[in-house]
């Protein structure tokens, strides 16, 4: 493990190895669901905070996208054998080209995360939602702050990464969203953890044209005192199959930077439809 203090490093829940479905709480047990949400947020929030405070995150480069008026700053760090890639960008709170309003960020990143992602990401060819938990009234306290308006779902997406030479990749995660309560609720997070043994049916039984990959991600959108919207996302991933990890590690930063422009372009298109 890193010599860095434990509270700034990913814990067992935030790892590419993921979780078996047996470690997820039953949808009929509010107490076990609260315990799971508390553990996940307790581990994820300090890790997100470390992005702006820990020297373990090394700045690498800055990217630009035609659909984003904001530069996209990239960082990286290692945790054991995993490489985490991160992006950070600051956006004007306005429903205009090159940026988006707070309401648009909340709708597309928190309220409709999986559906919106499938719409603005060209490589996603199918997605499905499995089990959902009734957690809308649940509130979790972490380091003196209350988090609520939670959602918790099993989500799966199928990515075409290079047809016909490369097989599609299927990623299954338990995805949690939560908003910080008070102060107008101007901060929310999205946490995605791989689930090793679950699928909605995007990978059909007996099919040989897909590979099951894995990714873990933490994401935060918040309104700063300056009025700007800060969007931060960090991820570790493994598309598996025959793709060498060094090649994946090289490609991920550019891809997550591109996602900023794809989302803002999707917002612009949604305004005129």
N, C-alpha and C positions, 0 to 999 in steps of 0.2 A: 504493500500500500504506500501511497504518497506520504512523505513526512509532514505534509501540510496538516493543520488542525482538522480533525474529523468532520467538524460541522461545515467545512467548505468543500468536502469531497463527496462524490456520489456514494450512496450507501447501497446495500444489497438490492433494494427495489429499483434503483436507477442503473441497471446494468443490462448489457446486451444479452446476457444469458436468459433474461426474462423470467416469467412466472408460469407455473402450471395452472390450469383452471381450478384445480383443487385448492389453491391458495387464495382464490377470490372469495369474498363473502357471499353467502346465499342472498338472493334478492329479497327473501322473506325475513331477513334478520337485520333490523335497523342498528342494533348494538354492534354487530360484527362489521357492518358497513361503515359505521362511524369510526371504529378502531382502524380500519384499513385507510380511510380518507385521512385521518389524523396522522398516521404513520407516513403516508405518501407526501402530504403537504409539509410535515415536519422535516422530511429529508430533502424535499425539492426546493423550498423557498430559500434556505440558506445557500444552496448551490447556485441558484439564480442570482442571489445577491453578491456572490463571490465574483461574478463576471466583471463587476466594476470596482472590486476592491482587492482581489487576490493577484499576486504576481505569477501565480500558476498559469494564468491566461496570458498568452503571448500574442500581441497584435501581429498580423501578417501582411495584409494589404487592404486597399479600399477599392470597391467596385462601383460602377455606375450602370444604370439601366434607363433606357429611353422612357419608360413609363413611370419612373420615379425621379422627382426633383431632389430627393435626398440621397447623399452618398451612403454607401453600405459598408460599414467597417467590419472586417473579418478578424477573428481571433482563433487560437487553437490551444489545446492542452492535452496531456497524456494522463490517463488514470490506469495504472497497471498496464495491460496490453491494449487498452482501448484508446483510440484517438477521438477526441471531441472537437467538433467544429462549431463555431459560434458566429452569429452576425448581430450587429446592432445598428439601428438607424433611427433618426429623429425626423418626425413629420409634422407639417403644419396641419392643425385641426381644421380642415375645410373640405367640403365636397366639391373639389375641382381637380382638373387634370394634374397628374404628378403627385397627388397626395390623396388623403381621404379624411372624412370626419370621424370623430370618436364613435358615433352611432354606426358608421360603416365598418370600422374596425371591430366593434363589439359583435355586430351581426355576423360578419364573415369569419372572424377568428374564434370567437367564443360560442355564440348561439347556434351557428350552423357550420361548425368547423369542418366536419368530414364531407358534408354535401358541397360546401363552397370549394374546398380543396379539390374535389373531384371535377368541379366545373372549370376552375382556372388552371389546373395542371394538365398540360397536353398528354403527358405520359400515363395518366391514370385512365385505364380503359373500363374499369368496373369497380364498384365499391358496395359494401353491405354492412348493415348494422345488426348485431345479434342481441345478446342480453342487455337490458337496461335496468338500472337501479333507480328507485324513487328517492332521490336525495335533495330535492329542491328546497325542502324546509330545514335541512341539516346545516348546522353551523359548527365550524371547527376553530379552536383558538390555538394559534402558534405564536410564541414569543410575544404575547400580549396583544396580538391583533386577531380580529375575528374575520373568518372567511365563510362566505355563504353563496347562495344562488348556484349551488353545485350541480353538475351533471356527471354521470358515470355510465359509460357504455363500452361494449365490445365493438370495435370497428375493424374492418378489413378492407384493404385496397389492393387492386391488381395493377401493376405497372408494366407497360411495354418498354423495355430498355434497349431494344436493338433488334427487333424482328427483321428478317427471319433468322439472323445469325445467332442471337441470344434468346434464351427462353424468358418468358414473362416472370416477374417476381411478385410474390404475394406476401403482404405484411399484415400481421394481425396484432392488435394492441388493445389494452384496456386504457381508455382515454378519459381523463378527469379534467373538468374545468371548475374554476372557483373564482369569485369576485371578493375583493377586500371590502368589508363593510365599513360604513362611516366615510366621512370626507367626500360624500357624493358618489362613492363607489367607482372612482376613476382608476381602478387597477384590476386586472384579472390575469389568470394564469391558465395554461393548458399543459397537461402532463400526459405523455404517452409512454406506456411500458409494454414491451413485447409479451405476448401470450403464446407459449410454445406449442400447445396442443389443441388449439381451437381454430375453426374455420367456418365461414357462413355458407360455403358452397362455391366460392369463386374459383376454387381449385377442384375440379370435378374428379370423382373417384376413378382411379385408373389412368388419369391423364398424365402424360409425360412431358407436356409442353410448358411446365412452370417449375419454379424453384421457390421454396419458402425462405424468404430473407427475414431480417430482424432490424428494427431501429428503436432507439429510446430517445426521447426528446423532452425538453422543458422549454416553455415559451411564456413570455410575459409582455403585456401591453399595459402602459400606464401613462396618465396625464401628469406632466411635470409642472412645477411651479411657474415655469416660463410660458406655459400654455401649449408647448409642443407635446406630441405623442411619441413616446419611446417604445420601440418594438425590438425585443431581444429574443433570440431563439438559439438554443444549443442542442446538438444532436451527436450521437454516435450510431453508426450503422454498419451492417454487413449484408451485402446483397447475395453473398454465398455463391454456390456454383463454381464455375471456373474462373471468375473474375479475381485477379490477384488483389490482395488488400492494399498494396502500395498504389495501385491504379485507382482504386476506390477512394483512398485517402486524398489523393490529388484532385479528384473530380468533385467531391462533396462540397467544399467551400464555394465553388462557382455555382453549383446547383442551388444551394440555399440562398445565395445572393440573388439569383435569378427569380426566386420565388417572391421576393419583394415586388419586383416589377410586374410579375404575373398577377399578383393579388391586386395591386393598384390599377392595373389595366382592366381587370375584371370589375372593379368598383366603377371605373369610368364607363364601361360598357353598360353596366346595370342601371346607371342613371338615365340613359337615353332609351332604354327598352320599355 
